[in-house]
Amino acid sequence: MKNLSKVVAVVLLLVFVSACKDGVKKQEEVVGKKPNIIFILTDDQRWDALGFAGNSIIKTPNMDELARTGLYFKNAFVTTPICAASRATILTGLYERTHDFNFGKPKLNNGYMYDSYPYLLKKAGYRTGLIGKFGVKVNEGIEDSIFDTSIKTFWPYLKMVDGKEKHLADINGDHAIDFIKSDKDKPFVCPCPSGRHMPMTVRKNNISGQNMRIVCI
């Protein structure tokens, strides 16, 4: 009986060690795997212009779904709530007082752009794409060195595509899908900044059987 107990103990120990090794291996696989990144930026949107934030008038079903199924930060602050400056901050990770870019200012410093997140991810083996509005001024050649694909779109916000009226947000979405599907062998990062200050209530969708206005996305 004692010998049987010893055998059982040894077997359990081997199973435990094996499980630990498998767990470590799986953890290493997860850490080593490069996730795909889609970065959606909405332009000039107040913090409370969102259904999930408690706004009872504005309807933002897609963004609400992202908030429900992902992470929603209640205490996030923008130091410079201006289009150009904030876009430069997002790209470089720097405050405006450091990157010194805004309307009427010189182009962004090359050194800052070569430390921008798309460039660093590209160096790490990512495909980089830009769909929508870039919104910052850079020196010649910088944009091409950062993005493998760059499709910048502008107003008008409603365009005729294949004989049908289409909103610029949907057009950008189609471009992003094409970019994502163009190469499945490499991880990708795809910033999708919104167009230039789009009118908010511009299209109608059918949600839960009711015809209502949709804001942004």
Secondary structure, 3 states (H helix, E strand, C coil): CHHHHHHHHHHHHHHHHHHHHHHHHHHHHHHHCCCCEEEEECCCCCCCCCHHHCCCCCCCHHHHHHHHHCCCCCCCCCCCCCHHHHHHHHHHCCCHHHHCCCCCCCCCCHHHHCCCHHHHHHHCCCEEEEEECCCCCCCCCHHHHHCCEEEECCCCCEEEECCEEEEHHHHHHHHHHHHHHCCCCCCEEEEEECCCCCCCEEEEEEECCEEEEEECC
